[in-house]
């Protein structure tokens, strides 16, 4: 104890120096980072992966870079398609720092890198989209365009130690006036469809109604035809019956029928003028 | 340990006389460090060290995994249960919830409970939800994406802004799929296919980013025409209704008039049948009656003729409404006698039955 106490001051100094040295020379790189070591501003040790590393104290310093996939969300930009239509394209790109040393030498920081990316990707996108019509961009060739832009931009950004993983068109919108035109067309299409449905309805309705009327007419006409036939049959049979029976006694029939006719015919409001030599009056003489 | 600091320095000042204050301080620090300042200091230090080592115990909940990093570098993944890692500056642990189903909303933001989607509790985000279709129409699409962490190591270390990355990729994927779909299909029967295709495409995109998530589902919440044209679309729906209504009305008319016509036809036929049968029977009756009379007549022709004739005359002349005029032979021999038709004046020798002459 006493010995320790005597040498306590230099020991303490040594301890402090040791701690300071350790703090100054050991450094941790996280799983999400890469690091480079600079000696008096010059790159010394190339990209270091995650874990515990050591450097010379005081003369070397460490710069950390994000090794994750980074996002760059560009501002929406208006471009002109092959068929001279305006279009607002909102894209984002996914990129990462592949060569931290190169990155540090050329653009140094992420915001500056993003400014570069913005210029390059926007230019490439403009060129690429200019080669397609609006409908191709929207529906058929989207993937191809994105792949093309990714490849072309990569050629240009590799100098900065950057790799672009993906350029993706997030939104393809139309400027307000084009959108209005589309709404107008959509409305017109719908109105046409509505008209078509209604007139189809009217057509079908007219068909059914007319068909029904026709069927009714035919039904009634058929009934009337059958009725006339029946009546005719009745009349025919009656005539035959009369002829068969009355024909046997034509004279008597004539006489009897005449009497019946007189009786029926000389009803009220009839003036009958009888001559005195009428056989009916022969007893009045 | 501050309470005896002043006392300690005073004592030391007295003991050592004049020393530079820095040395003094160091001295005391060392003393303090070795616990010489206080009885039991050693135990405190040991206690602190033990506690420091104990701080490495951690528990992984059932819905989590533990991701252990040593000096920032990933070393291992641990399963639910109690574990130990070396204390903090050396090793540390992150515990992402891997079973939790996370969700991203596109085209709308719901507030209140995120469990249920209701129209009342959400706000539209038109700049996200309006999309161009494959036939150059615009459609309003709102959907959610449900995902889970598939690979916690990738999820934690590979990509920045995990949630925004997923949101952006989801929007891009949905727009790509809608861009290949015709509006009619998107609004009606194509929804399932849109969901399936978008899910597959989104999974492909996030896998290429090594995001370490599993896209469980893409669910369309709402697909409708943009507000500017929604009335026109509704009118089409009502036009469809009108069409079927017209047809139904016509069918109803048909179903109304045809049975009636058949009824009428039955009436006509029955009437005709009735006429025929009546006619036949009347004829038969008359014939039979006639023949009956004729049979009797042929037995006594003369008298029957006379009788029938007289009966008939009697019947005719007994009618009080019938005016009878009897002309004498001499009157009828002359020129045509004038007979006033209104019965006003008669020739002199005309006998008017109304004057009671019989």
Interface residues (C-beta under 8 A of the other chain):
Chain A: X4 X5 X8 X9 X11 X12 X13 X28 X29 X30 X31 X32 X33 X49 X50 X51 X52 X66 X68 X69 X70 X71 X73 X92 X94 X134 X135 X138 X139 X140 X142 X143 X165 X166 X168 X169 X170 X171 X172 X173 X174 X179 X182 X183 X185 X186 X187 X190 X191 X193 X194 X195 X196 X197 X198 X200 X201 X202 X204 X205 X206 X207 X208 X209 X211 X212 X213 X215 X216 X219 X220 X222 X223 X224 X226 X227 X228 X229 X230 X231 X233 X234 X235 X237 X238 X239 X241 X242 X244 X245 X246 X248 X249 X252 X253 X255 X256 X259 X260 X262 X263 X266 X267 X268 X269 X270 X271 X272 X273 X274 X275 X276 X277 X280 X281 X284
Chain B: X23 X26 X27 X29 X30 X31 X34 X36 X69 X70 X71 X72 X73 X74 X127 X130 X132 X133 X134 X136 X137 X138 X156 X157 X158 X159 X160 X161 X164 X165 X168 X169 X171 X172 X175 X176 X179 X180 X183 X205 X208 X209 X210 X225 X226 X228 X229 X232 X233 X235 X236 X238 X239 X240 X242 X243 X244 X245 X246 X247 X249 X250 X251 X253 X254 X257 X258 X260 X261 X262 X264 X265 X266 X268 X269 X271 X272 X273 X275 X276 X277 X278 X279 X280 X282 X283 X284 X286 X287 X288 X290 X291 X293 X294 X297 X298 X305 X308 X309 X310 X312 X313 X315 X316 X317 X319 X321 X322 X323 X324 X325 X326 X327 X328 X329 X332 X339 X343
